[in-house]
Amino acid sequence: MNHTRRNFLKTTGILTGAALAGSAPDLTASNIIKGRSGKMKLSFKPYTLELKHVFTIATSSRTTTPVMLTEIEYDGIIGYGEASMPPYLGESQKTASEFLSKVDLEQFNNPYELEEILEYVDSIAPGNGAAKASVDIALHDLVGKMMNQPWYNIWGYDKDKTPYTSYTIGIDTPEVVREKVKEANQFKILKVKLGRENDKEMIETIRSVTNVDLCVDVNQGWEDKHMALDMIHWLKEKGIVFVEQPMPKTSIDDMAWLTENSPLPTIADEAMQRIPEVIKAHGVYSGINIKLMKCTGMREANKMATMAKALGMKVMLGCMTETSCAISAASHLSPIVDWADLDGALLIGNDPYEGTTVVDGKVILNDRPGIGLKKM
């Protein structure tokens, strides 16, 4: 057993007297939880995020986002989770409450059985991606705390390889856009919302105050593929790095044509939900945007990233407006992605947690176990 592995086992409490005596430790889940008792108890409560600015995309505007905060308690240890539910996705605090009321975790004696538990949660009802993610995140946080390890260590990812996160600039007047850009001066890349009649004005306004890299999110706002291609060529001249969901998710043939002819990578967002969509996106987009609230959480997000990379696709890690709970959960996957858009907690004024931070635009993971969260 190498030195690193031995230290890991000591830290997690797995290295037993038997191992010290020379025999190999029993690393089965039943042995890991020996000495623990009780049942997992799920609790949840509604919470409303207050945005610092009006948030406008191609199809809507809002100043708040409803969320559901969850906790899973086991043997005195608490794991934290979150469901963020912007209205356009179809979930609400009411639907989340109805779904979570059906989740019975007390039937499971072993929190380490993540696959079995989360397959059960997924089977309760179709949809409800954010509500399912709130259970997934809390369970991962709980298990990480039981192992006394952060999830990037459990997955084997290098915390020093985290990317820079983009900072989102919503559609607005030139005056407000310039103000938002100046507030975001620590960021090395900005994500600009497009898809309305003022697309070029948005880019020109931003370019009047900064030369940092830009990516754009059209939110399905362009319907003609030739117009979309012309815009992408113009955007490339303005220093844009990639284009997210330029056309409606249903325009599959047009989107494939656009990707084939585009001088910039195209990223699937609204067209990307869960694992089946990764296969469907191959050959239609250059890459995918993974969001925990759509794919049911950390477990499936990790599988989606692995699959996309195996297919030679780019991987982006995105978010909704979220507290530091969901942002921290996603950030443990960030060392293996090409781009990150994990600014959700930076857009709100009432974050109840402290977790992953952003320093000079770079995602910084901490050493706390689980998802690395601390209640404020």
VOGU-3710 file (C-alpha; in Angstrom, 3 decimals, decimal comma):
1> mnhtrrnflk> 0,000/0,000/0,000  1,591/3,306/-1,060  2,088/6,271/1,268  -0,694/8,401/-0,261  -3,228/5,587/-0,102  -2,292/4,811/3,522  -2,734/8,459/4,543  -6,113/8,559/2,827  -7,270/5,473/4,697  -6,022/6,849/8,005
11> ttgiltgaal> -7,811/10,133/7,409  -11,096/8,442/6,595  -10,871/6,154/9,589  -10,799/3,040/7,414  -7,359/1,809/8,433  -8,155/-0,570/11,318  -6,136/-2,511/13,846  -6,232/-5,503/11,532  -4,364/-3,531/8,895  -1,751/-2,429/11,388
21> agsapdltas> -1,289/-6,080/12,312  -0,395/-6,852/8,726  -3,679/-8,094/7,237  -5,524/-6,051/4,594  -8,453/-3,953/5,854  -12,005/-4,856/4,889  -13,066/-1,928/2,685  -16,640/-3,094/2,177  -19,326/-0,516/2,864  -20,650/-2,551/5,793
31> niikgrsgkm> -17,255/-2,368/7,501  -16,862/1,360/6,803  -20,076/2,206/8,670  -19,386/-0,175/11,550  -19,997/1,659/14,786  -22,598/3,949/13,228  -26,308/3,512/13,707  -29,568/5,191/12,893  -31,464/6,113/9,762  -31,067/8,854/7,211
41> klsfkpytle> -33,559/11,649/7,746  -34,403/14,080/4,942  -35,722/17,560/5,701  -36,335/20,557/3,446  -37,463/24,167/3,514  -38,221/26,818/0,867  -35,935/29,816/0,377  -35,995/32,718/-2,095  -32,814/34,065/-3,672  -32,668/37,829/-4,147
51> lkhvftiats> -30,711/38,854/-7,241  -28,417/41,877/-7,135  -29,589/42,978/-10,600  -32,614/42,240/-12,771  -31,634/39,097/-14,682  -32,733/39,176/-18,329  -32,220/36,523/-20,988  -33,703/36,133/-24,473  -37,042/34,865/-23,170  -37,627/36,341/-19,695
61> srtttpvmlt> -36,593/38,625/-16,806  -36,664/38,109/-13,028  -35,369/39,538/-9,743  -35,720/36,411/-7,569  -35,246/32,648/-7,869  -37,146/30,099/-5,731  -35,014/27,362/-4,185  -35,479/24,465/-1,783  -32,776/23,830/0,810  -32,395/20,214/1,941
71> eieydgiigy> -30,591/18,389/4,725  -29,894/14,694/5,243  -28,980/13,778/8,809  -27,345/10,482/9,721  -25,771/9,611/13,055  -25,324/13,252/13,973  -23,748/14,232/10,628  -25,643/16,582/8,289  -25,302/16,838/4,529  -26,609/19,945/2,747
81> geasmppylg> -28,347/20,125/-0,619  -30,239/22,574/-2,811  -32,788/22,716/-5,605  -32,721/25,941/-7,640  -35,809/26,375/-9,784  -35,922/29,282/-12,236  -39,552/29,332/-13,460  -38,781/28,597/-17,115  -37,649/25,069/-16,188  -41,091/24,112/-14,888
91> esqktasefl> -40,238/23,286/-11,266  -41,356/25,246/-8,231  -41,224/25,110/-4,459  -44,631/23,419/-4,617  -43,529/20,669/-7,016  -40,261/20,194/-5,099  -42,120/19,882/-1,802  -44,501/17,333/-3,301  -41,621/15,286/-4,707  -39,405/15,423/-1,620
101> skvdleqfnn> -42,339/14,390/0,575  -42,312/11,068/-1,301  -38,617/10,391/-0,686  -38,142/7,754/2,017  -34,453/7,428/2,867  -35,106/5,605/6,130  -35,415/2,350/4,177  -31,652/2,509/3,527  -29,170/1,631/6,266  -25,985/2,524/4,390
111> pyeleeiley> -25,436/6,072/3,029  -22,431/4,816/1,011  -24,761/2,965/-1,371  -25,057/6,076/-3,534  -26,012/4,278/-6,739  -28,847/2,297/-5,195  -30,201/5,233/-3,195  -30,112/7,720/-6,062  -31,563/5,231/-8,541  -34,479/4,877/-6,114
121> vdsiapgnga> -34,858/8,679/-5,865  -34,817/8,987/-9,657  -37,500/6,309/-9,991  -40,040/8,035/-7,738  -41,393/10,266/-10,530  -40,228/11,550/-13,925  -38,754/15,037/-14,245  -38,096/16,931/-10,992  -34,405/17,293/-11,882  -33,690/20,055/-9,366
131> akasvdialh> -35,557/18,327/-6,545  -33,610/15,139/-7,242  -30,378/17,136/-7,338  -31,109/18,503/-3,862  -31,122/14,940/-2,502  -28,057/13,933/-4,537  -26,016/16,920/-3,315  -27,005/16,434/0,336  -26,167/12,731/0,136  -22,770/13,404/-1,430
141> dlvgkmmnqp> -22,070/16,023/1,231  -23,037/13,561/3,958  -20,876/10,733/2,595  -17,900/13,039/2,068  -18,175/14,176/5,679  -18,391/10,560/6,861  -15,176/9,848/4,939  -13,669/13,163/6,106  -12,705/13,893/2,487  -13,709/16,538/-0,075
151> wyniwgydkd> -15,302/15,117/-3,193  -12,519/16,194/-5,550  -10,255/13,840/-3,544  -12,777/11,011/-3,607  -13,112/11,385/-7,388  -9,355/11,731/-7,757  -9,371/15,215/-9,316  -6,596/17,786/-8,883  -7,973/20,835/-7,037  -5,242/23,022/-8,548
161> ktpytsytig> -6,630/22,426/-12,049  -9,866/24,332/-11,491  -10,739/26,710/-14,359  -11,572/30,390/-14,417  -15,305/30,941/-14,169  -17,176/33,271/-16,447  -19,364/36,014/-14,991  -22,778/36,544/-16,566  -23,858/39,863/-18,063  -27,613/39,842/-18,681
171> idtpevvrek> -29,358/41,735/-21,484  -29,822/45,379/-20,484  -29,340/49,005/-21,483  -25,822/50,144/-22,418  -25,546/52,150/-19,185  -26,390/49,176/-16,966  -24,236/46,799/-19,030  -21,195/49,063/-18,618  -21,837/49,190/-14,858  -22,073/45,397/-14,626
181> vkeanqfkil> -18,852/44,938/-16,600  -16,968/47,327/-14,328  -18,231/45,401/-11,277  -16,852/42,199/-12,851  -13,294/43,480/-13,282  -11,748/40,464/-11,471  -13,036/38,010/-14,083  -10,948/36,794/-17,019  -13,974/35,791/-19,117  -17,497/37,211/-19,286
191> kvklgrendk> -20,614/35,385/-20,424  -22,931/37,668/-22,386  -26,625/36,947/-22,815  -27,831/37,497/-26,390  -30,874/36,565/-28,449  -32,785/39,823/-28,783  -32,662/42,678/-31,283  -29,730/44,410/-29,554  -27,115/41,644/-29,812  -24,457/43,725/-31,560
201> emietirsvt> -25,105/46,672/-29,263  -24,508/44,394/-26,251  -21,120/43,258/-27,576  -20,046/46,712/-28,737  -20,991/48,180/-25,345  -18,905/45,608/-23,492  -15,987/46,023/-25,885  -16,056/49,768/-25,195  -14,957/49,104/-21,591  -13,019/45,802/-21,642
211> nvdlcvdvnq> -10,977/43,500/-23,879  -11,323/40,330/-21,763  -12,443/37,086/-23,382  -16,179/36,752/-23,942  -18,505/33,826/-24,500  -22,134/34,278/-25,490  -25,347/32,483/-24,535  -28,141/32,989/-27,053  -30,747/30,893/-25,182  -32,227/29,599/-28,488
221> gwedkhmald> -32,729/33,177/-29,664  -31,601/32,800/-33,311  -33,944/30,949/-35,672  -32,279/31,314/-39,086  -29,075/29,307/-39,546  -27,576/31,666/-42,139  -28,147/34,700/-39,933  -26,702/32,709/-37,012  -23,557/31,860/-39,001  -23,099/35,494/-40,038
231> mihwlkekgi> -23,398/36,540/-36,387  -20,877/33,938/-35,267  -18,333/35,154/-37,837  -18,884/38,718/-36,537  -18,558/37,508/-32,938  -15,283/35,764/-33,693  -13,856/39,104/-34,815  -14,909/40,538/-31,443  -12,941/37,969/-29,445  -15,729/35,577/-28,501
241> vfveqpmpkt> -14,554/32,114/-27,347  -17,684/29,988/-27,917  -21,433/30,253/-28,563  -23,942/28,595/-26,275  -27,301/27,324/-27,602  -27,548/29,650/-30,611  -30,660/28,029/-32,111  -33,811/26,313/-30,797  -33,075/22,876/-29,358  -35,615/21,384/-31,783
251> siddmawlte> -33,713/22,676/-34,862  -31,392/19,684/-34,887  -30,475/19,596/-38,598  -29,924/23,360/-38,755  -27,863/23,210/-35,585  -25,674/20,431/-36,986  -25,121/22,505/-40,147  -24,249/25,544/-38,075  -21,724/23,615/-35,976  -20,094/22,148/-39,077
261> nsplptiade> -19,628/25,623/-40,563  -19,042/27,643/-37,419  -15,584/29,141/-36,723  -16,416/28,951/-32,996  -17,399/25,973/-30,811  -21,136/25,554/-30,206  -22,335/24,380/-26,802  -25,632/22,627/-26,035  -27,528/24,094/-23,079  -31,323/23,913/-23,382
271> amqripevik> -30,742/20,830/-25,553  -28,790/19,200/-22,710  -30,520/17,564/-19,772  -29,192/14,144/-18,824  -27,056/11,254/-20,130  -29,250/10,394/-23,187  -28,842/13,943/-24,503  -25,044/13,612/-24,513  -25,286/10,985/-27,264  -27,869/13,066/-29,147
281> ahgvysgini> -25,628/16,149/-29,007  -22,650/14,346/-30,540  -22,301/15,585/-34,115  -24,806/18,389/-33,536  -22,820/20,545/-31,082  -19,133/20,918/-30,310  -19,724/20,468/-26,597  -22,206/20,326/-23,759  -23,130/22,436/-20,747  -23,754/20,293/-17,654
291> klmkctgmre> -25,979/21,733/-14,934  -26,663/19,865/-11,700  -30,217/21,193/-11,529  -31,088/19,566/-14,851  -29,124/16,307/-14,643  -30,231/15,360/-11,067  -26,941/16,144/-9,353  -23,274/15,256/-8,870  -23,560/11,535/-9,654  -24,938/11,976/-13,159
301> ankmatmaka> -22,928/15,137/-13,881  -19,695/13,197/-13,369  -20,885/10,443/-15,723  -21,931/12,984/-18,368  -18,558/14,726/-18,280  -16,732/11,408/-18,660  -18,945/10,373/-21,580  -18,619/13,690/-23,406  -14,839/13,692/-23,084  -14,740/10,129/-24,422
311> lgmkvmlgcm> -16,708/11,341/-27,460  -14,215/14,148/-28,055  -16,633/16,885/-27,039  -15,917/20,013/-25,023  -17,368/20,162/-21,515  -18,745/23,241/-19,810  -19,984/23,250/-16,224  -22,880/25,646/-15,687  -25,346/26,704/-13,033  -28,564/28,561/-12,292
321> tetscaisaa> -28,752/31,382/-9,784  -27,873/29,258/-6,752  -26,501/29,498/-3,237  -22,943/28,430/-2,458  -24,383/24,971/-1,701  -25,105/23,913/-5,282  -22,185/25,956/-6,650  -19,776/24,203/-4,274  -21,175/20,814/-5,244  -20,612/21,480/-8,945
331> shlspivdwa> -17,161/22,941/-8,368  -15,730/19,561/-7,311  -16,177/18,455/-10,920  -14,573/21,609/-12,331  -10,943/20,367/-12,511  -11,823/18,147/-15,499  -13,927/20,564/-17,588  -12,924/22,973/-20,356  -14,993/25,930/-19,172  -16,898/26,838/-16,027
341> dldgallign> -19,824/29,170/-15,499  -20,151/28,937/-11,727  -21,091/32,499/-10,840  -24,621/31,765/-9,580  -23,924/32,586/-5,931  -22,166/35,813/-6,915  -25,378/37,107/-8,489  -27,407/36,971/-5,260  -27,415/39,096/-2,132  -28,613/36,596/0,482
351> dpyegttvvd> -26,348/33,533/0,312  -26,831/31,508/3,537  -23,649/29,459/3,032  -19,913/29,805/2,526  -18,160/27,331/0,261  -16,198/27,397/-2,979  -14,818/30,868/-3,642  -13,699/32,813/-6,691  -10,357/34,637/-6,500  -9,287/36,768/-9,474
361> gkvilndrpg> -11,858/34,875/-11,500  -10,511/31,394/-10,647  -12,594/28,722/-8,908  -10,934/27,933/-5,556  -11,815/24,678/-3,790  -11,340/24,419/-0,027  -10,223/21,434/2,057  -13,424/20,941/4,043  -14,996/17,469/3,689  -18,030/16,718/1,549
371> iglkkm> -18,851/19,615/-0,757  -16,885/22,015/1,462  -19,807/24,002/2,824  -20,179/26,083/5,957  -23,416/27,658/7,208  -23,217/31,417/7,629
//
